[in-house]
Amino acid sequence: MENGRERAEARRGLLEVVLAMAFAGSSVVVGKLLATRVPVFLSVELSLCAALVAILPAQWARRQELRLLGRRELAYMLLQALFGIVLFRVLTLYGLHFTTALSAGIITSAAPAVMALLASTLMRERLSPGAVAGLALCVVGLLAVNLRGLSPGPGRGSLGGNLLVLAATVCEALLTIFRKRSGGRIGSVTNTTVLVGISAVLMLPFALGDLGRFPLRQIDPVAWLSILYYGAVATVIAYVLWGHGALRIPANRTGIATAALPVTAVILSALVLGEPLQPTHVAGSVTVIAGIIVANF
C-alpha cells in the first residue's frame, strides 16, 4: 500500500516537473522577444517584480513558514537564486542576443545529461536501468529534434550565443541540486517567494544602471506582455510546480524530465517566431516523451 502511494507521489512529482520545464521552455521564446526590446538586467528585474506581485497573495497565507528558514536554508536559497534565476536568466537573455530561440532550444538539450552528471557526482545518486534507458531515449529524441538546427545555414546561432545558453543550462541544473540539498523544510510557494525576492535584490543595482539609459516609457506593449508572462507564468507557476515536484523524485529523474524544456522551446520557436519546424523535430519530441515515461516505470 505504502509503495503504491509512493509511486503515485513520484508520478505526480514527475508531472509537476515536466509542466514546470514546459513553462520554462516557453520562457526561451519570450526571452527572445525581450532580448531585442529591453536591456537584459532591466527586463529580468521587471519580470521578478511581476513575479512577486503574482505570488505574494499566496505567500501571505503561508507566512508562518518563513520562521522555518535557518542559516543553512538561506545559504542554499541564495545559491538557488544566484544560479537558478539570476545567472540562468542573464546568460539566457544575453545568449539570445546572438543566437536564435531554436538554437537556444538546441543547447538546452544538454540539461538531462548535465543533471544526471551532477546528481551522480554531487549527490551520489545511482542511475537505475530504467533511468539509463529513459536518458538514452531522451538523448536520441533530442538529437532528432536538434538535427536540423545543427546544419549550416542562416538560422544557425553563433558560437558565443550558444555557449552562453549552455552556461545557463548548467546554472539551471544546479538549481535543482541546491533545492534538494536545502532539505525541503518549506513549501514550494515560500521557496519561490524567497528565491524571487533574493534575486530581485541581487539584480536591482544592475537594473538601475539599465534604467538610466533606457526609461520605462520606451518599453512597447509586446515587451510588457512578455515581462508579465515571464514573471507570473514562467517564474511563479513554473517554480512552484518545480519546487513541489523536484522533492518527490530523484535528481537524476528530474534531469530527464527537463527534456520537456528544449522540446517546448523548439516547438514554440516554430509556432510563435516562425522558425522552421521539421518532421525530425516532431519525431524527436515523441521520443523524448517516451524517454520520460520509461524513466518513471
N, C-alpha and C positions, 0 to 999 in steps of 0.2 A: 504493500500500500504506500509506504513511505517512498520507495523507489519510483513508483508511478507518479507520485506528487512531485518528486524532484525532477523527473524527466519533463513533466508538464511545465514546471517553473523554468527549466533550461530552455525549452522550446519558446516559451513566452519571451524570455530574455533575448534569445536569438532574433525573434521577430522584431523586438524593440530596437535592437542594434541595427538590423537591416534597414528599418524605416529611418532611423537616425542618419545612417550613412547615405540613404537616398536623398534626404533633405540636404545633407552636406554636399552631395554631388550637384544638386541644383544650385548651390552657392557658387560653384565654379562658373556657371553661365551668368549668374547675377554679378559675380565679381568681374567678369569680362565687360559687362555693361558699365560697371562703376569705374573700372580702370581707365577708361577713355574719357570720363566725365568729371571725376572728383579726385583730388590728391589722395594718396594711399592712407596716410595717417588720419586725415580728417574723415574719410569715409569709414574707416574702421571705428573711430571714436563715435561717430554719429550712429552707426549700427549698434554699438554697445549700449549707447544711451537709449535707443529704441528698445533694445532687449530688456533693459532694466525697467522701463515703463511697463512693458508687457508682463513681466514676471512678478513685480512687487505685490500686486493683489494676492497672488497665490502664496507668496512668501510670508505675507502678514499672518496668515492662518497657521504658519509653521515657525513663527518667530522664536518659539522656545527651543528649537533645535540649535540655534546659534550658541546656546550655552554649552553644547557638547564639543565645541571646537577647542582643542588644545593646541599646544605648540607643534606637535607632530602633524596634526591635521592641517594646520595653517601653513606649515612649511611645504607640505605636499601640494596644497591648493595653490600656493604661489608658483610652484613648478608647473602645475597643470595650466594655470593662467598664462604663464610666460611662454611655454612651449606650445600648448594646445590651442590657444586663442590668439595671443599677440603675434608670436613668430609665425604660426601657421597662416594667419590672415595676411600679415605684411608680406611674407615671402610669396604667397599665392598671388596677391594682387600685383606686386612688382613683377612677378613672373609673367602674369597675363598682359603686362605692357609689351612684352617681347615675343609672346607666343599665342597661339590660338586656344580657345576653350577646348577644342577637340584634342589638341596636343597636350593640354593640361590633364584631360581625362586619361590620355595615354600614360602619362608619367605616374599618375596616382595608382596605376595598376601594380606598382611596387608595394602598395600598402599591405596586402596579405602576407607577402614574403617578409617584409620588414617587421610586422607584428609577430609572426611566428618566430623569427630570429631573436627578437627582443625578449619574447616570452620564454624562449629556451635558455638564453644566456643570462638574463637578469632575474627571472623568476623560477628558473629550473623546472619549467613545465615540459613534460614529455609529450610528444606528438603521438596520439593514438593512430592505429591503422586507418580508421575512418577519417580522421583529420588529415592524414597524409594523402589519402585518396581524394578527399574534398579539395585540398590545396592543389593537388595536381590538376583536377578538373578546372579549378579557378584559373590556374596559370594558362592552361590550354585555351580556355574561353577568352581570357584577356588577351592572349596573343592573337586570337582571331579577331577580336574587337579592334585591336590596335594595328593589325597588319596593314591596312590601307593607309593609316596615318603615318606609318614609318617609311613609306615610299617617298622618293624625292618629289618635290612639287611646290608650287607657290603657297599652298596651305600649310606647309610644314612649319612648326615653330622653330625658333632659334635655339642654339645650344645653351646660351646663357639663360634664357627664359625657362627652358626645360630643367636646367639644374636648380634654379630657384624653386620650381614646383616640386622637384624631387626632395629638396631640403625641407619643404613644407610637409611633405608626406611623412618624413622621419619624425618631425615635430608632432604630427597628429598621432602617430603610433605611440610616442612617449606619453601622450595624454592618458591613454588607457592604462599604461603601466603605472603611472603615478597615482591614478584613481584607485587601482586595486591595492597599491601599497599603502594608501591612506587609511585603510581599514573599513571604510564604508559605514561609519557610525552615524552619518547624517543622510537624509533623503536626497533624492536627485534634484528636487526643486531648490532646496537650500544650497546644495553643492553648486548648482548652476548660478544661483544668485550671487554667491560669494565669488565664484570664478569671474563672472561678468563684471562685478564691482571692482575686483582687483585689477582686471585687465583694463577697465576704463581709467583707473588711476594711473597705471603704467603708461598708457597711451596719451594721456592728457597733455604733457609738455610738448610732444611731437605734433599733436593735432593743433595746438595753439599756434605753432610755427607755420603750419599749413594755412590756418585760418587768416593769418596776417597777410598772406599772398593770394588767398582765394576766398573772398567773402561768401557767405551763405546765399546771397541773392543770385549768385551765378549757377547755383545748382538747379538743373532743369527737372520737370516732373518725373521723367523716366528714372533719373538718379534718385529722387526722393522715394519713389516706389521701391526701387532696388534696395535702398538703405533700410526701409521699413521691413521688407521681406527678409533681408539678411539678418536683421535684429530679431524680429518676432518669430519667424519660422526657422530659418537656418541656424539660429542660435538657441532661442528658448526651447522650441519644440524638439529640435534635434538633440540638444544637450541633455534635456530632461529624459528623453527616451534612452539615450545612450547611457547616462549616468545610472539609470534604473536597471537596464538590461545587462550592462557590462559586468555587474557584480554577480550575475547569476550563471555565467558561463565562463569557461577557462579563457585566458587571454589569447591562446593560440586560435581558439574557435572564434573569438571576437575578431581576430585579424582576418580570418577567412570571410566573415560577414562583411568586412569593409570593402569587399569586392563590389558591393552594391554601389559604392561611391563612383568609381570610374564608369560603370555601366550607365548610371543615371546621367553623369556628366556628358558622356558621348551621345546618348540619345537626345538629351535636351539641347546639346550644341547643334544637332541637326534640325530639330523642330523649331527652336527659338531663334538661333543665329543663322540658320540656313547653311550650315557646314555639311558637306556631303556624307550621307549615311549609306553604307554599302551592305549587301547581303551578309558579308562576313561579320559585320558588327552585330546583326540580328542573331546569327548563329552563335557567335561568341557569347552574347548576353544569355541565351538559353543555357549554354554550357556552364556559365558562371553560376546561374541559379541552381542548376543540378549539383554543382560542387558544394554550394551552401547546404542543400538538403542532405547530400551524402555525408558531409562532415558532422551533421547533427544526429545521425542514426547509426 
